[in-house]
Amino acid sequence: MKKKAIWILSILFTLLVVGGSVVNYINGASFDWTDMLGRVLTSALPLLLLFCKRIPFSLPLIAGYYLLLFSTFFLGAMLRFYDRFSWWDTATHFLGSAFMAFMAIALYKWYIPESAERHVSSWLIFLFVLSFSITSSVMWEGVEFVGTLIGALESDSNKDTMTDLFSGMAGALIVAGYAVFQKKSIAK
């Protein structure tokens, strides 16, 4: 079921990105094939999971990945939500960090045997989930910084970067707190 969902979501999102790029070009926007290719490759990343014997991520987490891509690439960039709504960037950073925190929980469940889990402190889970998510936020900001340097993204301010990082940290804190209070369900 997961493998079919990955194929379907990847194909649908690729068609959406390519179709949106063509529509934008027809409507007078400049065509940036590297931007479109980057979005298509990002949507294809979950296809790498098909090489796993067992996929470590749940169907809602996989769907969440595509929902995050839809929010950032399609709504944010292609439909210009970033320009139209001042809060959109901050909201997507919050959701992105929350997503990465849920991914950290999935990885924890995947790699920590149930027999060892009962000896793991709730606060260690909290720190792992928080650290994983915040590290992801910092890496994303690094990608945005490089994008700005090479001219692929508009120049951002320090204020925007810090707002993005604090928003990401808020999303990470909420899910890390959830992980502490749901320790028993994480182990299952």
Salt bridges, closest charged atoms under 4 A:
ASP35 OD2 - ARG39 NH2 3.10
ASP83 OD2 - ARG80 NE 3.60
ASP89 OD1 - HIS93 NE2 3.34
GLU117 OE2 - LYS183 NZ 3.88
GLU141 OE2 - HIS93 NE2 3.46
GLU144 OE2 - HIS93 NE2 3.34
ASP164 OD2 - HIS93 NE2 3.13
